[in-house]
């Protein structure tokens, strides 16, 4: 199995029930502007996307519980669509 490192996702589209992610790498920063290069693409079914979402949510929650990450208000809004009452 190969391992690919990517810095993020540039675009997400859904065509005929298939979710496609354009993956990118940041090659350098110049005057606060990133030079972004395509790194590949990823395609998955809608059920696979939902399973992946659940797995990633569980992984992030575990990192928060273990003290590896600290959730701030902006992350809480993105995570569950509500503001936290910290």
Phi and psi restraints in degrees (value plus and minus 20) as a CYANA .aco file:
   2 UNK   PHI    -112.1   -72.1
   2 UNK   PSI     131.3   171.3
   3 UNK   PHI    -134.4   -94.4
   3 UNK   PSI     111.0   151.0
   4 UNK   PHI    -138.2   -98.2
   4 UNK   PSI     113.3   153.3
   5 UNK   PHI    -118.7   -78.7
   5 UNK   PSI     111.4   151.4
   6 UNK   PHI    -152.5  -112.5
   6 UNK   PSI     131.3   171.3
   7 UNK   PHI    -110.1   -70.1
   7 UNK   PSI     -35.9     4.1
   8 UNK   PHI     151.0   191.0
   8 UNK   PSI    -188.9  -148.9
   9 UNK   PHI    -137.2   -97.2
   9 UNK   PSI     110.0   150.0
  10 UNK   PHI    -113.1   -73.1
  10 UNK   PSI     -49.5    -9.5
  11 UNK   PHI    -175.0  -135.0
  11 UNK   PSI     123.1   163.1
  12 UNK   PHI    -149.4  -109.4
  12 UNK   PSI     106.8   146.8
  13 UNK   PHI    -153.0  -113.0
  13 UNK   PSI     136.4   176.4
  14 UNK   PHI    -146.3  -106.3
  14 UNK   PSI     102.0   142.0
  15 UNK   PHI    -150.3  -110.3
  15 UNK   PSI     103.9   143.9
  16 UNK   PHI      32.6    72.6
  16 UNK   PSI      19.7    59.7
  17 UNK   PHI      59.6    99.6
  17 UNK   PSI     -15.9    24.1
  18 UNK   PHI    -127.3   -87.3
  18 UNK   PSI     104.1   144.1
  19 UNK   PHI    -108.7   -68.7
  19 UNK   PSI     109.8   149.8
  20 UNK   PHI    -140.6  -100.6
  20 UNK   PSI     109.8   149.8
  21 UNK   PHI    -132.2   -92.2
  21 UNK   PSI     107.8   147.8
  22 UNK   PHI    -111.0   -71.0
  22 UNK   PSI      95.6   135.6
  23 UNK   PHI    -112.0   -72.0
  23 UNK   PSI     124.2   164.2
  24 UNK   PHI    -156.0  -116.0
  24 UNK   PSI     137.7   177.7
  25 UNK   PHI    -141.2  -101.2
  25 UNK   PSI     124.3   164.3
  26 UNK   PHI    -112.9   -72.9
  26 UNK   PSI      99.8   139.8
  27 UNK   PHI    -113.3   -73.3
  27 UNK   PSI     -46.7    -6.7
  28 UNK   PHI    -190.3  -150.3
  28 UNK   PSI     141.2   181.2
  29 UNK   PHI    -133.9   -93.9
  29 UNK   PSI     115.7   155.7
  30 UNK   PHI    -157.9  -117.9
  30 UNK   PSI      98.5   138.5
  31 UNK   PHI      30.0    70.0
  31 UNK   PSI      31.0    71.0
  32 UNK   PHI      42.9    82.9
  32 UNK   PSI      -1.7    38.3
  33 UNK   PHI    -138.5   -98.5
  33 UNK   PSI     109.8   149.8
  34 UNK   PHI    -108.5   -68.5
  34 UNK   PSI     121.7   161.7
  35 UNK   PHI    -114.6   -74.6
  35 UNK   PSI      89.5   129.5
  36 UNK   PHI    -127.0   -87.0
  36 UNK   PSI     111.6   151.6
  37 UNK   PHI    -141.1  -101.1
  37 UNK   PSI     119.8   159.8
  38 UNK   PHI     -80.2   -40.2
  38 UNK   PSI     120.7   160.7
  39 UNK   PHI    -139.0   -99.0
  39 UNK   PSI     -30.6     9.4
  40 UNK   PHI     125.4   165.4
  40 UNK   PSI    -189.2  -149.2
  41 UNK   PHI    -162.3  -122.3
  41 UNK   PSI     140.4   180.4
  42 UNK   PHI    -154.9  -114.9
  42 UNK   PSI     113.8   153.8
  43 UNK   PHI    -145.8  -105.8
  43 UNK   PSI     118.0   158.0
  44 UNK   PHI    -170.4  -130.4
  44 UNK   PSI     138.6   178.6
  45 UNK   PHI     -92.0   -52.0
  45 UNK   PSI     144.0   184.0
  46 UNK   PHI     -81.3   -41.3
  46 UNK   PSI     -64.4   -24.4
  47 UNK   PHI     -80.6   -40.6
  47 UNK   PSI     -57.4   -17.4
  48 UNK   PHI     -85.8   -45.8
  48 UNK   PSI     -59.0   -19.0
  49 UNK   PHI     -81.4   -41.4
  49 UNK   PSI     -63.8   -23.8
  50 UNK   PHI     -85.7   -45.7
  50 UNK   PSI     -59.5   -19.5
  51 UNK   PHI     -83.8   -43.8
  51 UNK   PSI     -61.7   -21.7
  52 UNK   PHI     -83.7   -43.7
  52 UNK   PSI     -62.6   -22.6
  53 UNK   PHI     -77.6   -37.6
  53 UNK   PSI     -66.4   -26.4
  54 UNK   PHI     -82.7   -42.7
  54 UNK   PSI     -63.5   -23.5
  55 UNK   PHI     -84.6   -44.6
  55 UNK   PSI     -62.3   -22.3
  56 UNK   PHI     -87.1   -47.1
  56 UNK   PSI     -59.9   -19.9
  57 UNK   PHI     -80.7   -40.7
  57 UNK   PSI     -64.7   -24.7
  58 UNK   PHI     -83.2   -43.2
  58 UNK   PSI     -60.0   -20.0
  59 UNK   PHI     -85.1   -45.1
  59 UNK   PSI     -64.0   -24.0
  60 UNK   PHI     -85.3   -45.3
  60 UNK   PSI     -63.9   -23.9
  61 UNK   PHI     -80.1   -40.1
  61 UNK   PSI     -59.4   -19.4
  62 UNK   PHI     -84.7   -44.7
  62 UNK   PSI     -61.4   -21.4
  63 UNK   PHI     -84.5   -44.5
  63 UNK   PSI     -55.3   -15.3
  64 UNK   PHI     -86.0   -46.0
  64 UNK   PSI     -67.2   -27.2
  65 UNK   PHI     -80.0   -40.0
  65 UNK   PSI     -57.6   -17.6
  66 UNK   PHI    -100.9   -60.9
  66 UNK   PSI     -23.1    16.9
  67 UNK   PHI      60.9   100.9
  67 UNK   PSI     -10.7    29.3
  68 UNK   PHI     -94.5   -54.5
  68 UNK   PSI     -58.2   -18.2
  69 UNK   PHI    -140.4  -100.4
  69 UNK   PSI     135.0   175.0
  70 UNK   PHI    -145.6  -105.6
  70 UNK   PSI     105.8   145.8
  71 UNK   PHI    -100.0   -60.0
  71 UNK   PSI     110.8   150.8
  72 UNK   PHI    -126.4   -86.4
  72 UNK   PSI     155.0   195.0
  73 UNK   PHI     -79.9   -39.9
  73 UNK   PSI     -61.7   -21.7
  74 UNK   PHI     -82.8   -42.8
  74 UNK   PSI     -60.2   -20.2
  75 UNK   PHI     -85.7   -45.7
  75 UNK   PSI     -57.0   -17.0
  76 UNK   PHI     -83.5   -43.5
  76 UNK   PSI     -61.1   -21.1
  77 UNK   PHI     -82.1   -42.1
  77 UNK   PSI     -65.4   -25.4
  78 UNK   PHI     -86.4   -46.4
  78 UNK   PSI     -58.5   -18.5
  79 UNK   PHI     -85.1   -45.1
  79 UNK   PSI     -69.0   -29.0
  80 UNK   PHI    -150.0  -110.0
  80 UNK   PSI     -12.2    27.8
  81 UNK   PHI      59.2    99.2
  81 UNK   PSI     -13.7    26.3
  82 UNK   PHI    -149.0  -109.0
  82 UNK   PSI     139.5   179.5
  83 UNK   PHI    -101.2   -61.2
  83 UNK   PSI     124.6   164.6
  84 UNK   PHI    -102.3   -62.3
  84 UNK   PSI     136.9   176.9
  85 UNK   PHI    -124.1   -84.1
  85 UNK   PSI      27.4    67.4
